[in-house]
Amino acid sequence: MIEADVTAIVLCGGRSSRMGRDKASIEFEGAPLLQRTVSAAAAVASEIVLVRAPGQTLPPVNASCPVVTVEDAVAGEGPLYGMATGLAAAHGARCLLLGVDMPYLQPSLLRLLLEALRTGNGARWVVPIAEKRPQPLCSAMALDALSVLRAHLEGGDRAPMAVAADLGLLRLGEELWRAADPSGLSFVDVDTPEALEAARALSDKTGP
């Protein structure tokens, strides 16, 4: 089900230093990683914002909703900066924050994040915890959090979790998110060539 007040923000501009090449364009099961992320997001969101690095070329994508591409003003500032760039271009009151390198994102999990944000008793950021680590690039954030992100960036912060306390972070534990994604596939990422091959091997068990 598409939700009218939701924008999905996909961060595409990471340095990919451990991968050694631009992750957005890597082919995975017949489509670029970016397309796989966009397809999962389009099952939920009414708008998609792609955030690229200055001068970065992204592969073309197809989606059932409008797709807007914006560019970070400065290169190499990290994911918190990219999150702010995306929020500044978004229209939905609730925003998904997604990395480009998670080929098995499950729309059911994205819906769970959005619902937790809607009912979260004032929390403006919902972050799932997987393998004991927060997953800020598979999360949901209120659009009105932008001013908080900008204040932290002006103060020199670059780590996404630096804004957690000011946004009343709601941590979504494994016992909650497994109802939507029993195998935790959404959190499979491909930061390295080895991780990419491991993720490709999973496709034999999961399907596209």
RAGITA-V732925 format. One record per residue. RES is the residue in one letter. PSI is psi as a letter, one per 40 degrees, with the letter a starting at -180 (* if undefined). BURIAL is 1 if it has 9 or more other ideal C-beta (glycine too) atoms within 8 Angstrom, else 0. Layout:
res=(RES RES)
psi=(PSI PSI)
burial=(BURIAL BURIAL)
This chain:
res=(M I E A D V T A I V L C G G R S S R M G R D K A S I E F E G A P L L Q R T V S A A A A V A S E I V L V R A P G Q T L P P V N A S C P V V T V E D A V A G E G P L Y G M A T G L A A A H G A R C L L L G V D M P Y L Q P S L L R L L L E A L R T G N G A R W V V P I A E K R P Q P L C S A M A L D A L S V L R A H L E G G D R A P M A V A A D L G L L R L G E E L W R A A D P S G L S F V D V D T P E A L E A A R A L S D K T G P)
psi=(h h h d f h h h h h h e e i d f d d d e i h d d e h h h f e i i d d d d d d d d d e e d i e i h h h h i i h e h h i i i i h i e i i h h h i h i d h i f e i d d d d d d d d d d e i d i d h h h h h i e f g e f h h d d d d d d d d d d d d e f f e h e h h h i h h f e h i g d f g i h i i d e e d d d d d d d d d e e i e h d e d e d d e e f h h h h i d e d d e d d g d e f d d e h i g d i d d d d d d d d d d d d d d i *)
burial=(0 1 1 0 0 1 1 1 1 1 1 1 1 1 0 1 0 0 1 0 0 0 1 1 1 1 0 1 0 0 1 1 1 1 1 1 1 1 1 1 1 1 0 1 1 1 1 1 1 1 1 1 1 1 0 1 0 1 1 0 1 0 1 0 1 0 1 1 0 1 1 1 0 0 0 0 1 0 1 1 1 1 1 1 1 1 1 0 1 1 0 1 0 1 1 1 1 1 1 1 1 1 1 1 1 1 1 0 1 1 1 1 1 1 0 1 1 0 0 1 0 0 1 1 1 1 1 1 1 1 0 0 0 0 1 1 1 1 1 1 1 1 1 0 1 1 0 1 1 1 1 1 1 0 0 0 1 1 0 1 0 1 1 1 0 0 1 1 1 1 0 1 0 0 0 1 1 1 0 1 1 0 0 1 1 1 1 1 1 1 0 0 0 0 1 1 0 0 1 1 0 1 1 0 0 0 0 0)
